[in-house]
Amino acid sequence: MVKTALVVLAAGMALMACGNTSTCACGAERVYPSPPLTPGPGFDAVVTEQDTAITIHTGQKLEVILHARTGMTNWANVRSSDTIVLSPVVNPAATAARGVTLAGFEAQRAGQTTITASAGAACSPGQACPQFAVLFSVTVTVT
């Protein structure tokens, strides 16, 4: 009984040691629940790097909000694979926080397209840098 209580106490202390950092004392990365995002002014829907698909209607505007991963560059080359279905628009709230990439699109006609973006390893100048890229992809269906 005493051993069980000590194990529970030790586990609780390890979890409390996580504090506000992104890594716990036990070495595991903390997972923060993301608050639901609402579209910015002038937009009808929003997608983030967590999304894989969305359906919107013709005439609606879609805001893309991508957060850079630790050790990675900001997302770049955010584009639609079919600009006849989903065309880029200027995002009026284009002032993003550091590490956040914003893009905007408007649904022009019914169809399906894919929005993609890419990011690479963020390396210090003069340091050896791994050559890899991460791809973001979300399928957009316009009805």
DSSP file (Angstrom, degrees, kcal/mol; ACC not computed):
  #  RESIDUE AA STRUCTURE BP1 BP2  ACC     N-H-->O    O-->H-N    N-H-->O    O-->H-N    TCO  KAPPA ALPHA  PHI   PSI    X-CA   Y-CA   Z-CA
    1    1 A M     >        0   0    0      0, 0.0     4,-2.0     0, 0.0     5,-0.1   0.000 360.0 360.0 360.0 -43.2    0.0    0.0    0.0
    2    2 A V  H  >  +     0   0    0      2,-0.2     4,-2.2     1,-0.2     5,-0.2   0.887 360.0  52.8 -66.9 -38.5    2.8    2.4    0.9
    3    3 A K  H  > S+     0   0    0      2,-0.2     4,-2.4     1,-0.2    -1,-0.2   0.913 108.7  50.1 -62.4 -42.5    4.7    1.5   -2.3
    4    4 A T  H  > S+     0   0    0      1,-0.2     4,-2.3     2,-0.2    -1,-0.2   0.915 110.2  49.9 -62.2 -43.2    1.5    2.3   -4.4
    5    5 A A  H  X S+     0   0    0     -4,-2.0     4,-2.4     1,-0.2    -1,-0.2   0.893 110.7  50.0 -63.5 -39.7    1.1    5.6   -2.7
    6    6 A L  H  X S+     0   0    0     -4,-2.2     4,-2.7     2,-0.2    -2,-0.2   0.888 109.8  50.5 -66.4 -39.4    4.8    6.5   -3.4
    7    7 A V  H  X S+     0   0    0     -4,-2.4     4,-2.4     2,-0.2    -2,-0.2   0.927 112.3  46.9 -63.9 -44.6    4.5    5.6   -7.0
    8    8 A V  H  X S+     0   0    0     -4,-2.3     4,-2.3     2,-0.2    -2,-0.2   0.909 113.2  49.1 -63.7 -42.4    1.4    7.7   -7.4
    9    9 A L  H  X S+     0   0    0     -4,-2.4     4,-2.3     2,-0.2    -2,-0.2   0.917 111.5  48.8 -63.3 -44.1    3.1   10.6   -5.6
   10   10 A A  H  X S+     0   0    0     -4,-2.7     4,-2.1     2,-0.2    -2,-0.2   0.902 111.7  49.5 -63.6 -41.6    6.2   10.3   -7.8
   11   11 A A  H  X S+     0   0    0     -4,-2.4     4,-2.1     1,-0.2    -1,-0.2   0.913 110.9  50.0 -63.7 -42.7    4.1   10.3  -10.9
   12   12 A G  H  X S+     0   0    0     -4,-2.3     4,-2.2     1,-0.2    -2,-0.2   0.895 110.5  49.3 -63.0 -41.0    2.1   13.3   -9.8
   13   13 A M  H  X S+     0   0    0     -4,-2.3     4,-1.6     2,-0.2    -1,-0.2   0.883 109.1  52.6 -67.4 -37.7    5.4   15.2   -9.0
   14   14 A A  H  < S+     0   0    0     -4,-2.1    11,-0.6     1,-0.2    12,-0.3   0.905 111.0  47.4 -64.0 -40.3    6.8   14.4  -12.4
   15   15 A L  H >< S+     0   0    0     -4,-2.1     3,-1.3     1,-0.2     4,-0.3   0.889 110.7  50.9 -68.2 -38.3    3.6   15.7  -14.1
   16   16 A M  H >< S+     0   0    0     -4,-2.2     3,-1.2     1,-0.3    -1,-0.2   0.784  98.0  68.3 -69.4 -25.6    3.7   18.9  -12.0
   17   17 A A  T 3< S+     0   0    0     -4,-1.6    -1,-0.3     1,-0.3    -2,-0.2   0.633  80.3  80.1 -68.2 -11.2    7.4   19.4  -13.0
   18   18 A C  T X   +     0   0    0     -3,-1.3     3,-1.7    -4,-0.3    -1,-0.3   0.852  66.7 160.2 -65.2 -32.9    6.1   20.0  -16.5
   19   19 A G  T <   -     0   0    0     -3,-1.2    -1,-0.2    -4,-0.3    -2,-0.1  -0.161  68.8 -35.4  50.1-134.9    5.2   23.6  -15.6
   20   20 A N  T 3  S+     0   0    0     -3,-0.1    -1,-0.2     3,-0.0     2,-0.1   0.212 107.7 109.1-105.0  13.6    4.9   25.9  -18.6
   21   21 A T  S <  S-     0   0    0     -3,-1.7     9,-0.1     2,-0.1     3,-0.0  -0.391  75.0-122.3 -86.0 168.7    7.6   24.4  -20.7
   22   22 A S  S    S+     0   0    0     -2,-0.1     8,-2.3     1,-0.1     2,-0.4   0.585  96.0  56.3 -87.1  -9.4    7.1   22.3  -23.8
   23   23 A T  B    S-A   29   0A   0      6,-0.2     6,-0.2    -5,-0.2    -2,-0.1  -0.984  79.8-134.4-125.3 133.2    8.9   19.3  -22.4
   24   24 A C    >   -     0   0    0      4,-3.0     3,-2.0    -2,-0.4    -6,-0.1  -0.320  29.5-107.9 -76.4 163.7    8.1   17.5  -19.2
   25   25 A A  T 3  S+     0   0    0    -11,-0.6    -1,-0.1     1,-0.3   -10,-0.1   0.784 121.7  60.9 -60.5 -27.2   10.7   16.5  -16.6
   26   26 A C  T 3  S-     0   0    0    -12,-0.3    -1,-0.3     2,-0.1     3,-0.1   0.519 120.6-110.1 -79.9  -4.1   10.1   12.9  -17.8
   27   27 A G  S <  S+     0   0    0     -3,-2.0     2,-0.2     1,-0.3    -2,-0.1   0.274  77.1 128.5  96.2 -11.4   11.2   13.9  -21.3
   28   28 A A        -     0   0    0     -5,-0.1    -4,-3.0     1,-0.1    -1,-0.3  -0.571  63.4-114.8 -81.3 142.1    7.8   13.6  -22.9
   29   29 A E  B     -A   23   0A   0     -2,-0.2    -6,-0.2    -6,-0.2     2,-0.2  -0.560  30.5-119.5 -76.0 136.1    6.6   16.5  -24.9
   30   30 A R        -     0   0    0     -8,-2.3     2,-0.6    -2,-0.3    -1,-0.1  -0.490  19.0-145.4 -73.2 143.4    3.5   18.3  -23.5
   31   31 A V        -     0   0    0     -2,-0.2    -1,-0.0     3,-0.0    -9,-0.0  -0.956  11.6-161.0-112.0 118.2    0.4   18.3  -25.7
   32   32 A Y        -     0   0    0     -2,-0.6     2,-0.2   -10,-0.0   -10,-0.0  -0.835  23.4-118.8 -97.8 131.2   -1.6   21.5  -25.3
   33   33 A P        -     0   0    0      0, 0.0    -1,-0.0     0, 0.0    -2,-0.0  -0.504  31.1-128.3 -66.8 133.7   -5.2   21.4  -26.5
   34   34 A S        -     0   0    0     -2,-0.2     3,-0.1     1,-0.1    -3,-0.0  -0.679  18.7-121.3 -86.9 135.7   -5.7   23.9  -29.3
   35   35 A P        -     0   0    0      0, 0.0     2,-0.1     0, 0.0    -1,-0.1  -0.403  39.3 -92.6 -69.0 149.4   -8.5   26.3  -28.9
   36   36 A P        -     0   0    0      0, 0.0     2,-0.3     0, 0.0     0, 0.0  -0.427  44.5-134.6 -63.4 133.5  -11.0   26.2  -31.7
   37   37 A L        -     0   0    0     -2,-0.1     9,-0.1    -3,-0.1    11,-0.0  -0.693  13.6-156.1 -91.7 141.6  -10.1   28.7  -34.3
   38   38 A T        -     0   0    0     -2,-0.3     7,-0.1     7,-0.1     6,-0.1  -0.895  32.1 -96.6-111.3 147.5  -12.6   31.1  -35.8
   39   39 A P        -     0   0    0      0, 0.0     3,-0.1     0, 0.0     7,-0.1  -0.262  41.6-113.7 -61.5 148.2  -12.1   32.6  -39.2
   40   40 A G    >   -     0   0    0      1,-0.2     3,-2.1     5,-0.2    23,-0.0  -0.154  55.4 -57.0 -71.8 174.5  -10.6   36.1  -39.3
   41   41 A P  T 3  S+     0   0    0      0, 0.0    52,-0.2     0, 0.0    -1,-0.2  -0.294 128.2  19.0 -56.7 131.3  -12.6   39.1  -40.5
   42   42 A G  T 3  S+     0   0    0      1,-0.3     2,-0.3    -3,-0.1    -2,-0.1   0.423 104.1 104.9  89.0  -0.9  -13.8   38.6  -44.1
   43   43 A F    <   -     0   0    0     -3,-2.1    -1,-0.3     1,-0.1    19,-0.2  -0.861  50.8-164.0-116.3 150.7  -13.5   34.8  -44.0
   44   44 A D  S    S+     0   0    0     17,-2.5     2,-0.3    -2,-0.3    18,-0.2   0.680  74.5  16.4-102.4 -23.5  -16.1   32.1  -43.7
   45   45 A A  E     -b   62   0B   0     16,-1.5    18,-2.8    -7,-0.1     2,-0.3  -0.952  62.3-150.9-148.1 162.6  -14.0   29.1  -42.8
   46   46 A V  E     -b   63   0B   0     -2,-0.3     2,-0.3    16,-0.2    18,-0.2  -0.995   5.5-169.9-140.1 143.8  -10.6   28.2  -41.5
   47   47 A V  E     -b   64   0B   0     16,-2.3    18,-2.7    -2,-0.3     2,-0.2  -0.964   7.2-172.7-128.5 151.6   -8.1   25.3  -41.8
   48   48 A T  E >   -b   65   0B   0     -2,-0.3     3,-1.8    16,-0.2    18,-0.2  -0.698  49.0 -82.9-128.1-177.9   -4.9   24.7  -39.9
   49   49 A E  T 3  S+     0   0    0     16,-0.6    88,-0.1     1,-0.3    17,-0.1   0.612 125.0  64.8 -64.9 -10.8   -2.1   22.1  -40.1
   50   50 A Q  T 3  S+     0   0    0      2,-0.0    -1,-0.3     0, 0.0     2,-0.2   0.637  88.0  86.7 -84.0 -15.9   -4.3   19.8  -38.1
   51   51 A D    <   +     0   0    0     -3,-1.8    86,-0.2     1,-0.1     3,-0.1  -0.548  44.5 178.0 -91.0 150.7   -7.0   19.5  -40.9
   52   52 A T  S    S+     0   0    0      1,-0.4    87,-2.5    -2,-0.2     2,-0.3   0.541  70.1  13.1-120.9 -18.4   -7.0   17.1  -43.8
   53   53 A A  E     +e  139   0C   0     85,-0.2    -1,-0.4    61,-0.0     2,-0.3  -0.991  55.3 176.7-158.5 151.7  -10.3   18.1  -45.6
   54   54 A I  E     -e  140   0C   0     85,-2.1    87,-2.6    -2,-0.3     2,-0.4  -0.982  17.3-145.4-153.7 150.3  -13.0   20.7  -45.6
   55   55 A T  E     +e  141   0C   0     -2,-0.3     2,-0.3    85,-0.2    87,-0.2  -0.985  25.5 166.8-120.1 130.1  -16.1   21.5  -47.6
   56   56 A I  E     -e  142   0C   0     85,-2.5    87,-2.5    -2,-0.4     2,-0.3  -0.835  30.6-109.8-132.4 171.4  -17.1   25.1  -48.4
   57   57 A H    >   -     0   0    0     -2,-0.3     3,-2.3    85,-0.2    50,-0.3  -0.706  43.5 -83.3-104.5 155.5  -19.7   26.7  -50.7
   58   58 A T  T 3  S+     0   0    0     -2,-0.3    50,-0.2     1,-0.3    -1,-0.1  -0.287 117.4  25.2 -53.0 134.8  -19.1   28.7  -53.9
   59   59 A G  T 3  S+     0   0    0     48,-3.0    -1,-0.3     1,-0.3     2,-0.1   0.172  93.5 122.9  92.9 -17.0  -18.3   32.4  -52.9
   60   60 A Q    <   -     0   0    0     -3,-2.3    47,-2.9    46,-0.1     2,-0.4  -0.448  56.7-132.4 -78.1 153.0  -17.0   31.5  -49.5
   61   61 A K  E     - C   0 106B   0     45,-0.2   -17,-2.5    -2,-0.1   -16,-1.5  -0.884  14.5-154.1-107.9 137.8  -13.6   32.6  -48.3
   62   62 A L  E     -bC  45 105B   0     43,-3.2    43,-2.3    -2,-0.4     2,-0.5  -0.938   1.9-153.9-115.4 127.2  -11.2   30.2  -46.6
   63   63 A E  E     -bC  46 104B   0    -18,-2.8   -16,-2.3    -2,-0.5     2,-0.5  -0.860   6.0-154.9-100.1 133.1   -8.4   31.3  -44.3
   64   64 A V  E     -bC  47 103B   0     39,-3.2    39,-1.8    -2,-0.5     2,-0.5  -0.939  11.0-176.1-108.3 123.9   -5.4   29.0  -43.9
   65   65 A I  E     -bC  48 102B   0    -18,-2.7   -16,-0.6    -2,-0.5     2,-0.5  -0.960   5.3-178.3-123.5 111.3   -3.5   29.4  -40.6
   66   66 A L  E     - C   0 101B   0     35,-2.7    35,-3.1    -2,-0.5     2,-0.5  -0.942  13.2-152.9-117.6 129.3   -0.3   27.3  -40.4
   67   67 A H  E     - C   0 100B   0     -2,-0.5    33,-0.2    33,-0.2     2,-0.1  -0.849  23.9-118.1-101.1 130.4    1.9   27.1  -37.3
   68   68 A A        -     0   0    0     31,-3.3     2,-0.2    -2,-0.5     6,-0.1  -0.392  27.8-125.2 -65.8 140.4    5.6   26.3  -37.7
   69   69 A R    >   -     0   0    0      4,-0.4     3,-2.1     1,-0.1     2,-0.1  -0.503  39.1 -83.0 -81.0 155.6    6.8   23.2  -36.0
   70   70 A T  T 3  S+     0   0    0      1,-0.3    -1,-0.1    -2,-0.2     3,-0.1  -0.381 118.3  13.7 -59.0 130.8    9.8   23.3  -33.6
   71   71 A G  T 3  S+     0   0    0      1,-0.3    51,-2.6    -2,-0.1     2,-0.3   0.506 110.3 104.2  81.8   4.5   13.0   23.2  -35.5
   72   72 A M  B <  S-H  121   0D   0     -3,-2.1    -1,-0.3    49,-0.3    49,-0.2  -0.814  71.8-112.1-117.9 157.2   11.3   23.9  -38.8
   73   73 A T        -     0   0    0     47,-3.0    -4,-0.4    -2,-0.3    49,-0.1  -0.283  50.6 -79.7 -73.9 168.7   11.0   27.0  -41.0
   74   74 A N        -     0   0    0     -6,-0.1    46,-0.3     1,-0.1    -1,-0.2  -0.349  59.0 -90.3 -63.9 153.1    7.7   28.8  -41.5
   75   75 A W        -     0   0    0     -9,-0.2     2,-0.3    24,-0.2    44,-0.2  -0.405  55.1-178.7 -63.6 142.3    5.4   27.3  -44.0
   76   76 A A  E     +F  118   0C   0     42,-2.7    42,-2.4     1,-0.2     3,-0.2  -0.874  48.2  38.8-138.7 169.8    5.8   28.6  -47.5
   77   77 A N  E     -     0   0C   0     -2,-0.3     2,-0.6     1,-0.2    -1,-0.2   0.891  64.6-176.3  56.0  45.4    4.4   28.2  -51.0
   78   78 A V  E     +     0   0C   0     -3,-0.1     2,-0.3    39,-0.1    39,-0.2  -0.642  21.7 150.9 -74.5 116.0    0.8   28.0  -49.8
   79   79 A R  E     -F  116   0C   0     37,-2.2    37,-2.5    -2,-0.6     2,-0.4  -0.980  47.2-117.8-150.2 159.9   -1.2   27.4  -53.0
   80   80 A S  E     -F  115   0C   0     -2,-0.3     3,-0.3    35,-0.2    35,-0.2  -0.784  17.4-142.2 -96.2 139.3   -4.2   25.8  -54.5
   81   81 A S  S    S+     0   0    0     33,-2.2     2,-0.3    -2,-0.4    -1,-0.1   0.698  97.8  34.5 -74.7 -17.6   -3.8   23.0  -57.1
   82   82 A D    >>  -     0   0    0      4,-0.2     4,-2.5    32,-0.2     3,-0.8  -0.817  63.1-178.3-139.0  96.4   -6.7   24.4  -59.1
   83   83 A T  T 34 S+     0   0    0     -2,-0.3    -1,-0.1    -3,-0.3    -2,-0.1   0.591  81.9  66.8 -74.6  -8.8   -7.1   28.1  -59.0
   84   84 A I  T 34 S+     0   0    0      2,-0.1    -1,-0.2     1,-0.1     3,-0.2   0.840 112.7  32.9 -74.8 -33.2  -10.3   27.9  -61.1
   85   85 A V  T <4 S+     0   0    0     -3,-0.8    23,-2.8     1,-0.3    24,-1.0   0.886 138.5  16.4 -84.5 -45.4  -12.0   26.2  -58.2
   86   86 A L  E  < S-D  107   0B   0     -4,-2.5    -1,-0.3    21,-0.2    21,-0.2  -0.928  75.4-169.7-136.9 106.6  -10.2   28.0  -55.3
   87   87 A S  E     -D  106   0B   0     19,-2.3    19,-2.9    -2,-0.4     2,-0.1  -0.720  27.3-106.5-101.9 148.8   -8.3   31.2  -56.1
   88   88 A P  E     -D  105   0B   0      0, 0.0     2,-0.3     0, 0.0    17,-0.3  -0.406  36.7-172.6 -69.5 146.1   -5.9   33.0  -53.8
   89   89 A V  E     -D  104   0B   0     15,-2.4    15,-0.7    -2,-0.1     2,-0.3  -0.930  33.4 -92.9-132.7 159.0   -7.1   36.3  -52.2
   90   90 A V        -     0   0    0     -2,-0.3    13,-0.1    13,-0.1     3,-0.1  -0.562  35.2-134.4 -71.7 131.4   -5.3   38.9  -50.1
   91   91 A N    >   -     0   0    0     -2,-0.3     3,-1.2     1,-0.2   -49,-0.1  -0.802  10.6-158.0 -88.4 110.5   -5.7   38.2  -46.4
   92   92 A P  T 3  S+     0   0    0      0, 0.0    -1,-0.2     0, 0.0     3,-0.1   0.761  93.4  52.0 -63.0 -23.5   -6.6   41.6  -44.8
   93   93 A A  T 3  S+     0   0    0    -52,-0.2    -2,-0.0     1,-0.2   -53,-0.0  -0.183  70.4 142.4-100.9  40.3   -5.3   40.3  -41.4
   94   94 A A    <   +     0   0    0     -3,-1.2     2,-1.2     1,-0.1     8,-0.2   0.409  34.6 105.4 -68.8   4.4   -2.0   39.3  -42.9
   95   95 A T        -     0   0    0     -3,-0.1     2,-0.2    -4,-0.0    -1,-0.1  -0.731  56.6-178.4 -84.8  98.8   -0.1   40.4  -39.8
   96   96 A A        -     0   0    0     -2,-1.2     3,-0.1     4,-0.1    -2,-0.1  -0.624  29.3-104.6 -99.4 156.7    0.7   37.0  -38.3
   97   97 A A    >   -     0   0    0     -2,-0.2     3,-2.0     1,-0.2    -1,-0.1  -0.323  58.8 -73.3 -68.2 160.6    2.4   36.2  -35.1
   98   98 A R  T 3  S+     0   0    0      1,-0.3    -1,-0.2   -31,-0.0     3,-0.1  -0.337 123.9  20.4 -57.3 132.8    6.0   34.9  -35.3
   99   99 A G  T 3  S+     0   0    0      1,-0.2   -31,-3.3    -3,-0.1     2,-0.5   0.509 101.1 111.1  85.3   4.4    5.9   31.3  -36.6
  100  100 A V  E <   -C   67   0B   0     -3,-2.0     2,-0.5   -33,-0.2    -1,-0.2  -0.949  50.3-160.0-117.1 131.1    2.5   31.6  -38.1
  101  101 A T  E     -C   66   0B   0    -35,-3.1   -35,-2.7    -2,-0.5     2,-0.4  -0.931   9.4-164.3-109.0 130.0    1.8   31.7  -41.9
  102  102 A L  E     +C   65   0B   0     -2,-0.5     2,-0.3   -37,-0.2   -37,-0.2  -0.902  13.5 165.2-114.3 142.9   -1.5   33.1  -43.1
  103  103 A A  E     -C   64   0B   0    -39,-1.8   -39,-3.2    -2,-0.4     2,-0.3  -0.979  17.7-150.0-149.0 156.6   -3.1   32.6  -46.6
  104  104 A G  E     -CD  63  89B   0    -15,-0.7   -15,-2.4    -2,-0.3     2,-0.3  -0.973  11.5-179.2-133.2 147.1   -6.6   33.3  -48.0
  105  105 A F  E     -CD  62  88B   0    -43,-2.3   -43,-3.2    -2,-0.3     2,-0.4  -0.972  15.0-146.2-140.6 153.2   -8.6   31.6  -50.8
  106  106 A E  E     -CD  61  87B   0    -19,-2.9   -19,-2.3    -2,-0.3     2,-0.6  -0.987  22.7-123.7-124.0 133.5  -12.0   32.2  -52.4
  107  107 A A  E     + D   0  86B   0    -47,-2.9   -48,-3.0    -2,-0.4   -21,-0.2  -0.632  31.1 176.2 -74.9 115.8  -14.2   29.4  -53.7
  108  108 A Q        -     0   0    0    -23,-2.8     2,-0.3    -2,-0.6   -23,-0.2   0.830  60.3 -11.6 -92.0 -38.0  -14.9   30.3  -57.4
  109  109 A R  S    S-     0   0    0    -24,-1.0    -1,-0.3   -51,-0.0    33,-0.1  -0.981  84.7 -70.5-159.0 164.7  -16.9   27.3  -58.6
  110  110 A A  S    S+     0   0    0     -2,-0.3     2,-0.3    33,-0.2    33,-0.2  -0.277  79.6  85.0 -62.1 143.0  -17.9   23.7  -57.6
  111  111 A G  E    S- G   0 142C   0     31,-2.1    31,-3.4   -26,-0.1     2,-0.4  -0.955  70.6 -82.7 155.7-169.8  -15.1   21.2  -57.6
  112  112 A Q  E     + G   0 141C   0     -2,-0.3     2,-0.3    29,-0.2    29,-0.2  -0.991  40.9 162.8-133.1 140.1  -12.2   19.7  -55.6
  113  113 A T  E     - G   0 140C   0     27,-2.4    27,-3.2    -2,-0.4     2,-0.4  -0.906  29.2-123.7-145.3 170.6   -8.7   21.1  -55.1
  114  114 A T  E     - G   0 139C   0     -2,-0.3   -33,-2.2    25,-0.2     2,-0.5  -0.984  11.2-150.8-124.7 131.6   -5.8   20.6  -52.8
  115  115 A I  E     -FG  80 138C   0     23,-2.7    23,-2.1    -2,-0.4     2,-0.3  -0.877  24.9-178.1 -96.7 131.0   -4.1   23.3  -50.8
  116  116 A T  E     +FG  79 137C   0    -37,-2.5   -37,-2.2    -2,-0.5     2,-0.3  -0.898  13.3 171.8-127.7 158.3   -0.4   22.6  -50.2
  117  117 A A  E     - G   0 136C   0     19,-1.6    19,-3.0    -2,-0.3     2,-0.3  -0.957  14.8-148.9-154.0 162.1    2.5   24.2  -48.3
  118  118 A S  E     -FG  76 135C   0    -42,-2.4   -42,-2.7    -2,-0.3     2,-0.3  -0.954  10.0-175.5-138.2 158.0    6.0   23.2  -47.4
  119  119 A A  E     - G   0 134C   0     15,-1.8    15,-3.1    -2,-0.3     2,-0.2  -0.978   8.3-159.2-146.9 154.1    8.6   23.8  -44.7
  120  120 A G  E     - G   0 133C   0     -2,-0.3   -47,-3.0   -46,-0.3     2,-0.2  -0.643  39.7 -63.6-125.0-176.2   12.2   22.7  -44.2
  121  121 A A  B     -H   72   0D   0     11,-0.8     2,-0.7     9,-0.4   -49,-0.3  -0.509  44.6-133.4 -71.7 135.4   14.7   22.4  -41.4
  122  122 A A        +     0   0    0    -51,-2.6     2,-0.3    -2,-0.2    -1,-0.1  -0.827  36.1 177.0 -90.6 113.3   15.6   25.6  -39.6
  123  123 A C        -     0   0    0     -2,-0.7     6,-0.1     6,-0.1     3,-0.1  -0.881  31.8-112.2-122.3 150.4   19.3   25.6  -39.3
  124  124 A S    >   -     0   0    0     -2,-0.3     3,-1.9     4,-0.2     0, 0.0  -0.516  48.8 -92.2 -74.3 145.2   21.9   28.1  -37.9
  125  125 A P  T 3  S+     0   0    0      0, 0.0    -1,-0.1     0, 0.0     3,-0.1  -0.320 112.2  18.6 -57.9 138.1   24.1   29.7  -40.5
  126  126 A G  T 3  S+     0   0    0      1,-0.3     2,-0.3    -3,-0.1    -2,-0.0   0.381 101.2 114.0  83.1  -4.9   27.4   27.8  -40.9
  127  127 A Q  S <  S-     0   0    0     -3,-1.9    -1,-0.3     1,-0.1     2,-0.1  -0.697  78.1 -99.3 -98.1 151.3   26.0   24.6  -39.3
  128  128 A A        -     0   0    0     -2,-0.3    -4,-0.2    -3,-0.1    -1,-0.1  -0.464  45.1-160.9 -63.8 139.0   25.4   21.3  -41.1
  129  129 A C        -     0   0    0     -2,-0.1     2,-0.1    -6,-0.1    -6,-0.1  -0.986  17.3-121.7-132.4 129.2   21.7   21.1  -42.0
  130  130 A P        -     0   0    0      0, 0.0     2,-1.0     0, 0.0    -9,-0.4  -0.428  25.0-132.5 -66.2 141.7   19.6   18.1  -42.8
  131  131 A Q        +     0   0    0     -2,-0.1     2,-0.3   -11,-0.1   -11,-0.0  -0.766  57.3 118.3-100.4  90.4   18.0   18.3  -46.2
  132  132 A F        -     0   0    0     -2,-1.0   -11,-0.8     2,-0.0     2,-0.3  -0.970  42.4-152.0-146.3 161.6   14.4   17.4  -45.8
  133  133 A A  E     - G   0 120C   0     -2,-0.3     2,-0.4   -13,-0.2   -13,-0.2  -0.952   8.2-142.2-134.5 154.0   11.0   19.0  -46.3
  134  134 A V  E     - G   0 119C   0    -15,-3.1   -15,-1.8    -2,-0.3     2,-0.5  -0.950  17.9-149.2-115.0 137.3    7.6   18.6  -44.7
  135  135 A L  E     - G   0 118C   0     -2,-0.4     2,-0.4   -17,-0.2   -17,-0.2  -0.913   4.1-158.1-112.1 132.5    4.5   18.9  -46.8
  136  136 A F  E     + G   0 117C   0    -19,-3.0   -19,-1.6    -2,-0.5     2,-0.3  -0.874  18.4 175.5-101.4 139.7    1.1   20.2  -45.6
  137  137 A S  E     + G   0 116C   0     -2,-0.4     2,-0.4   -86,-0.2   -21,-0.2  -0.975  10.8 175.5-148.5 131.4   -1.9   19.1  -47.7
  138  138 A V  E     - G   0 115C   0    -23,-2.1   -23,-2.7    -2,-0.3     2,-0.5  -0.997  25.5-134.1-136.6 132.8   -5.7   19.7  -47.2
  139  139 A T  E     -eG  53 114C   0    -87,-2.5   -85,-2.1    -2,-0.4     2,-0.5  -0.736  20.0-161.7 -87.2 128.9   -8.4   18.7  -49.6
  140  140 A V  E     -eG  54 113C   0    -27,-3.2   -27,-2.4    -2,-0.5     2,-0.5  -0.954   3.7-165.6-115.6 121.9  -11.0   21.4  -50.3
  141  141 A T  E     -eG  55 112C   0    -87,-2.6   -85,-2.5    -2,-0.5     2,-0.5  -0.927   6.0-159.7-106.1 126.2  -14.4   20.4  -51.8
  142  142 A V  E      eG  56 111C   0    -31,-3.4   -31,-2.1    -2,-0.5   -85,-0.2  -0.919 360.0 360.0-108.0 125.6  -16.4   23.3  -53.1
  143  143 A T              0   0    0    -87,-2.5   -86,-0.2    -2,-0.5   -33,-0.2   0.396 360.0 360.0-109.8 360.0  -20.2   22.8  -53.5
